[in-house]
Amino acid sequence: SSYKDGCVILFGMRVISWNMKGANGKNPSWSYLEEFQADIILLQEVYEFPEDIEDRYAVEYRKAVGRTGKEQHFGTALLVKGEILAEMPLSSELDWVNLELNHFRNNLISYEVQPTGQEPANVISVYSPYWFIDTERLQGIDVSGVKLDDNPNVYLTEILWCALKNAQPKNNERWIVGGDLNSSETFDVKWGARGNKQVMDRMKDLGFFECLKGYQGQLTPTFKHSSGNFEDQIDHLFVTNCLATKLTECKTGDHSRVFDNSLSDHLPIVADFKT
């Protein structure tokens, strides 16, 4: 497939992950998103889609689960300019983790997809909330080995890690995992060791390359707090080695375009791969 970068037409695959902060079908953020002409799009906090998006993309969308267990007004989505082939069930060797995977199934949109003109890929769009898993559900359960070393609670990031660990992605398999993880290494610096670096280290140990930090060579902020603070990268895009070696660029969307126009409080992550 092809996409525009200035006036040049480039051939390859473009992947975007973006928390759209409750965008409905008429939100101007969709026009900005369409400018990227992405092949695979991972979205979080979406209310609804404009018709032209649904006309040009295969869409899988589910309302995310809230803290009380009820559906949120917004959802998690996976869009593909091509085909969504089959759902990719996530599982673990631990029964209690499987119960949590089922509980959060709408926050982890997991499918095998095939963008037009590309090889198939296993893709997971992730919305990991800032709140931890209800401790009442975990009473009497040994969560050691799953929970982070420096955090007493268990978050969806740890449940996702268990599922990926069980799936055992191989370097020659095309895996794309990304979204709003609500986890930034800067949190450990500001608030003391809470395990956020361990979240990233675990993904690396599974063979995943973090595209934004890896390409930029440093943490790159993606989230602007209501206070105006802009220093945390809570959005991430991970790929296995066969895609990491083909990464040609990874960057965020334009700060002024997104923040000055209140499109979202998150910047999109944009990654380009040669084919």
Secondary structure, DSSP 8 states (H G I E B T S, - for coil): -EEEETTEEEESEEEEEEEEEEE-TT-THHHHHHHT--SEEEEEEE----HHHHHHSEEEEEEEE-TTSSEEEEEEEEEESEEEEEE-----SSHHHHHHHHHTGGGEEEEEEEETTS--EEEEEEE--SS---GGGGTT---TTTS-TT-SS--HHHHHHHHHHHH---TTS-EEEEEE----HHHHHHHS--SHHHHHHHHHHTT-EEHHHHHHTS----B--TTS---B--EEEEE-HHHHTTEEEEEE--HHHHHTTTS-SB--EEEEE--
